[in-house]
Amino acid sequence: MRRVLFVLVGILLASLAVSAESIPPQVDNPEATTPFSGDTTGGPTWFRAGTLGTGASGSCMIATLEQVSYETFEFHVDTTGLYTIFSAWDGFDGFLNLYETAFDPLDQCLNLIALDDDGYSWVNSEIVDVSLTAGVQYFLIANGIRAIDEGPYAGTFNGEGTAILGVYGVLFTDGFSTGDTCNWSTATSGCP
Protein backbone atom coordinates (compact mmCIF):
# COMPACT_ATOMS: atom_id res chain seq x y z
CA MET A 1 0.00 0.00 0.00
CA ARG A 2 2.80 2.36 0.92
CA ARG A 3 4.62 1.65 -2.35
CA VAL A 4 1.46 2.38 -4.37
CA LEU A 5 1.03 5.68 -2.52
CA PHE A 6 4.64 6.72 -3.28
CA VAL A 7 4.18 5.83 -6.96
CA LEU A 8 0.96 7.85 -7.16
CA VAL A 9 2.59 10.86 -5.45
CA GLY A 10 5.55 10.58 -7.85
CA ILE A 11 3.25 10.53 -10.89
CA LEU A 12 1.33 13.53 -9.57
CA LEU A 13 4.52 15.54 -8.96
CA ALA A 14 5.88 14.64 -12.41
CA SER A 15 2.66 15.76 -14.11
CA LEU A 16 2.73 19.05 -12.21
CA ALA A 17 6.33 19.67 -13.30
CA VAL A 18 5.50 19.06 -16.97
CA SER A 19 2.39 21.23 -16.93
CA ALA A 20 4.29 24.05 -15.17
CA GLU A 21 6.42 24.46 -18.34
CA SER A 22 3.36 25.42 -20.36
CA ILE A 23 2.05 28.01 -17.88
CA PRO A 24 2.56 31.53 -19.30
CA PRO A 25 4.41 34.10 -17.20
CA GLN A 26 2.67 36.44 -14.77
CA VAL A 27 1.29 39.48 -16.57
CA ASP A 28 1.79 42.78 -14.73
CA ASN A 29 -0.66 44.78 -16.81
CA PRO A 30 -3.07 42.66 -18.88
CA GLU A 31 -4.56 45.76 -20.52
CA ALA A 32 -1.13 46.63 -21.97
CA THR A 33 -0.33 43.20 -23.43
CA THR A 34 0.58 43.22 -27.13
CA PRO A 35 0.72 39.83 -28.88
CA PHE A 36 3.08 38.95 -31.73
CA SER A 37 3.69 35.78 -33.73
CA GLY A 38 5.64 34.60 -36.70
CA ASP A 39 7.67 31.84 -38.30
CA THR A 40 11.44 31.85 -38.79
CA THR A 41 11.34 29.00 -41.32
CA GLY A 42 13.21 30.02 -44.46
CA GLY A 43 13.87 33.54 -43.16
CA PRO A 44 17.06 35.55 -43.58
CA THR A 45 20.06 34.17 -41.68
CA TRP A 46 22.74 35.62 -39.43
CA PHE A 47 25.36 34.71 -36.84
CA ARG A 48 23.43 35.38 -33.62
CA ALA A 49 24.82 37.37 -30.68
CA GLY A 50 24.98 35.15 -27.62
CA THR A 51 26.14 37.46 -24.84
CA LEU A 52 25.28 41.00 -23.88
CA GLY A 53 28.11 43.46 -24.41
CA THR A 54 28.19 47.21 -23.94
CA GLY A 55 26.07 47.92 -27.02
CA ALA A 56 29.18 48.94 -28.95
CA SER A 57 30.32 47.21 -32.09
CA GLY A 58 32.35 44.07 -31.28
CA SER A 59 31.54 44.11 -27.54
CA CYS A 60 29.56 40.85 -27.34
CA MET A 61 30.25 37.20 -28.13
CA ILE A 62 28.87 35.75 -31.36
CA ALA A 63 27.32 32.48 -30.23
CA THR A 64 26.83 30.43 -33.37
CA LEU A 65 29.24 28.70 -35.69
CA GLU A 66 26.46 28.42 -38.22
CA GLN A 67 23.94 30.95 -39.41
CA VAL A 68 20.43 30.76 -37.97
CA SER A 69 17.21 32.03 -39.51
CA TYR A 70 15.52 35.00 -37.88
CA GLU A 71 12.55 37.32 -38.03
CA THR A 72 12.49 41.00 -37.00
CA PHE A 73 9.74 42.89 -35.17
CA GLU A 74 10.03 46.66 -35.13
CA PHE A 75 8.17 48.30 -32.26
CA HIS A 76 8.07 51.23 -29.87
CA VAL A 77 6.34 51.85 -26.55
CA ASP A 78 3.97 54.62 -25.55
CA THR A 79 5.17 54.82 -21.93
CA THR A 80 8.71 54.76 -20.54
CA GLY A 81 9.14 51.92 -18.06
CA LEU A 82 9.87 48.25 -17.51
CA TYR A 83 8.65 45.63 -19.99
CA THR A 84 8.73 41.85 -20.28
CA ILE A 85 8.92 40.15 -23.66
CA PHE A 86 7.88 36.49 -23.75
CA SER A 87 7.98 34.01 -26.63
CA ALA A 88 6.95 30.34 -26.84
CA TRP A 89 8.70 28.31 -29.54
CA ASP A 90 6.75 25.56 -31.30
CA GLY A 91 9.00 22.52 -30.86
CA PHE A 92 12.40 24.16 -31.30
CA ASP A 93 14.94 25.95 -29.12
CA GLY A 94 14.56 29.67 -29.77
CA PHE A 95 16.35 32.85 -28.74
CA LEU A 96 15.39 36.54 -28.43
CA ASN A 97 17.69 39.50 -29.11
CA LEU A 98 16.55 43.09 -28.46
CA TYR A 99 18.11 46.13 -30.15
CA GLU A 100 17.59 49.85 -29.56
CA THR A 101 17.44 52.47 -32.39
CA ALA A 102 18.84 50.20 -35.16
CA PHE A 103 19.55 46.58 -36.05
CA ASP A 104 22.34 45.40 -38.35
CA PRO A 105 22.62 41.60 -38.78
CA LEU A 106 26.28 42.07 -39.78
CA ASP A 107 27.12 43.99 -36.57
CA GLN A 108 25.37 41.86 -33.95
CA CYS A 109 26.66 43.72 -30.88
CA LEU A 110 25.80 47.26 -31.97
CA ASN A 111 22.73 48.56 -30.07
CA LEU A 112 22.07 45.18 -28.39
CA ILE A 113 20.36 45.87 -25.04
CA ALA A 114 18.91 42.49 -23.95
CA LEU A 115 18.72 38.83 -24.91
CA ASP A 116 17.40 35.53 -23.60
CA ASP A 117 17.68 31.85 -24.46
CA ASP A 118 15.52 29.91 -22.03
CA GLY A 119 12.94 31.78 -19.97
CA TYR A 120 11.56 29.23 -17.55
CA SER A 121 11.95 26.25 -19.92
CA TRP A 122 13.80 25.43 -23.14
CA VAL A 123 10.69 25.95 -25.29
CA ASN A 124 10.34 29.64 -24.47
CA SER A 125 12.37 32.80 -23.97
CA GLU A 126 11.65 35.73 -21.70
CA ILE A 127 13.39 39.10 -21.45
CA VAL A 128 12.27 40.32 -18.02
CA ASP A 129 12.01 43.94 -16.84
CA VAL A 130 13.96 45.60 -19.62
CA SER A 131 13.80 49.40 -19.45
CA LEU A 132 12.28 50.85 -22.63
CA THR A 133 11.84 54.52 -23.50
CA ALA A 134 8.78 56.02 -25.18
CA GLY A 135 9.55 57.38 -28.65
CA VAL A 136 12.54 55.10 -29.30
CA GLN A 137 12.52 52.48 -32.06
CA TYR A 138 13.26 48.90 -30.92
CA PHE A 139 13.95 45.72 -32.88
CA LEU A 140 13.07 42.30 -31.45
CA ILE A 141 14.86 39.46 -33.23
CA ALA A 142 13.29 36.00 -32.96
CA ASN A 143 15.73 33.26 -33.95
CA GLY A 144 16.89 29.75 -33.19
CA ILE A 145 19.86 28.46 -31.25
CA ARG A 146 21.13 26.37 -34.19
CA ALA A 147 20.41 26.24 -37.92
CA ILE A 148 17.94 23.38 -37.39
CA ASP A 149 16.00 25.43 -34.81
CA GLU A 150 13.34 27.25 -36.82
CA GLY A 151 9.59 27.34 -37.01
CA PRO A 152 6.48 29.10 -35.69
CA TYR A 153 6.30 30.95 -32.39
CA ALA A 154 4.02 33.32 -30.49
CA GLY A 155 4.64 35.81 -27.74
CA THR A 156 3.66 38.94 -25.88
CA PHE A 157 5.00 42.34 -24.89
CA ASN A 158 3.82 43.41 -21.44
CA GLY A 159 4.74 46.41 -19.33
CA GLU A 160 3.89 49.79 -17.95
CA GLY A 161 2.49 50.94 -21.27
CA THR A 162 1.65 49.46 -24.65
CA ALA A 163 4.11 48.13 -27.21
CA ILE A 164 3.11 49.31 -30.68
CA LEU A 165 4.29 47.12 -33.55
CA GLY A 166 5.74 49.00 -36.50
CA VAL A 167 7.99 51.91 -37.23
CA TYR A 168 7.91 54.88 -34.86
CA GLY A 169 6.38 57.99 -36.45
CA VAL A 170 3.58 58.51 -38.95
CA LEU A 171 3.46 56.39 -42.07
CA PHE A 172 1.30 57.62 -44.92
CA THR A 173 -0.11 55.29 -47.58
CA ASP A 174 2.80 56.21 -49.88
CA GLY A 175 5.28 54.88 -47.26
CA PHE A 176 6.85 58.22 -46.30
CA SER A 177 7.12 59.20 -42.65
CA THR A 178 6.84 62.64 -41.10
CA GLY A 179 8.94 61.49 -38.14
CA ASP A 180 6.53 63.05 -35.65
CA THR A 181 4.81 61.15 -32.88
CA CYS A 182 1.24 61.31 -34.11
CA ASN A 183 -0.49 57.92 -34.00
CA TRP A 184 -3.07 57.68 -36.79
CA SER A 185 -4.82 54.76 -35.11
CA THR A 186 -5.73 56.86 -32.04
CA ALA A 187 -5.96 60.39 -33.52
CA THR A 188 -9.49 61.82 -33.41
CA SER A 189 -9.04 64.94 -35.51
CA GLY A 190 -6.21 63.97 -37.83
CA CYS A 191 -2.49 64.37 -37.47
CA PRO A 192 -0.37 67.34 -38.50
N, C-alpha and C positions, 0 to 999 in steps of 0.2 A: 504494500500500500504506500509506504513511504517513497519507494523508488518511482512509482507511478506519479505521485505528487511532484517530485523533483523534475521528472520529465515534462509534466504539464507546465510547471512554472518556467522551465527552460524554454519551451516552445513559445509561451506567452511573451517572455522577455525578448526572444529573437524576433518575433513578429512586430513588437513595438519598436525595436531598433531599425528594422527595415522600413516601416511606415514613417518613422521620424525623418528619413532622408527626403521624403516627398512632401513634407510640410513646408509651405512657403514661409519666408522670413516675416517677422513682426513688421507691421506697417505703421509708421508713426503718424501719418496723415493720409487716411484713405481717400479724402477728397482731392488730394494733390498727386495721385498716382497716375502715371502716364505709361501705358503699355507700349511695347515694341516687339517685333518678331521679324524673322528672316530666315535665310538659308545660305550657308557659306559654300554649298556644293558648286564647284566650277567657277568660283569667284576669282578675282585677282589674287595674286600670291605675293608674299613678302617673308623676310626673315624677321620673326617676331621678337620684340624686346621682352626680356624675361626678368629684369630687375629694375627697380626704380632708381634713377640717377638724380642729378640736380636739375634736370630739364634742359641742360645744355647739350649740344651736339657731342656725341661720343662718351657721355657720362654714365651710360647704363650698359648692362651686359646683354648681348644678343643671344637668345636662348636656343635657337634652333639651328641645326646643321642642314636642314632642308626647309624649303619654302612651304608655308602653310597658306591655305586660302582664307580670305577675310571678307568682311562686309563692314561698311562705314555708316554710322548714324551721326548726322550733324544735328546739334540741338543747342538750345540756350535755356536759361531759367528766368522766371519773372521775379524771383525774390532771392536775394543773397542769403546763403545759409548752408546748412549741412544736408547732404543728400546721400541716399543709398541706391546703388544700381545693382539689380539682381538679374541673373539670366540662368535659365534651365536648358541644358543641352539634351537633345533627343538621341541618346544612345552613343554619344561620343564625348571625349574629354576636351572641353572648351576653355577659353581664356579671354579675359576682357582687358583692353588697354584704353586709357582715357587721356586725351590730349586737349590742351587749352590753346586757343587762338588759331592753330594750324596743325595739319597732319601731313607728313611727308613719309611715305613707306620706304624711302631710301635713306632717311635719317631718323631712325626709330627712337632715338633718345630725345630729340628736340621737342620741347613742349610737353613731354610725358609727365603727367601729374599723379596718376594712380594706375594700379593694375591688380588683377587677381586671377588665380588659377582655380582653386577649389574653395568655394564658400564654406558650406557646412557638409558637403559631400563632393565626390569627384564628378557628379553629373550636373553641377551648377557652379556658378561663380558669383561673387558678391563683393562689390566695392562699398565699404561701409563708412558712413560719415565723412565723405569727401566735401571740402569747402568749395562751393561754386558761387560765382559772382554774377548777378543780374547784368545783362547786356554784353556778356562775353560769349563768343562762339566756342563750343566744345565739340569734340569728335570722339565718339565711342566706337572702338574697333572690336568686333566679335570675330574670333578666330579659334582655330584648334591648337592643340599642343604639338601634334605631329601632322605630317602631310595626309595621313589616313583619317585624321579627325576632322570631319566636315559633315554638315547636314543642317537640319532645321533646329531652331531654338526660339524661345520666347522669354521675355523679361519685362521688368518694370523699373521706372524711375520713381523714387519717392523721396520727399523732403519737405522743407519748410515752405516751398512754393511749388509751382508747376513747371515741369520740363516741357518745352515746346519743341517738337521735332521740326527740323528744317533750318534754313539759313537765317541768321539774325538780321533784321531789317525788313523793309517792305519789298516784296517781289511783285512786279506788275505782270500782266499776262504775256508781255514781250520778253520777260526774263531779266529786265534791268532792275536794279535795286537803288532806292534813294539813300540807303544807309541810315535812315532815321529809325526810331524805335516804335513807330506806329504799327499796331497789330490789326490788320484788316479783318481778322475773324472776330474781333471784339469791338471794333470801332462802330459807334452809332451814327455819327454824322460825316463819315468819310475821313480820310487821312490827308495831311498836307502834301 
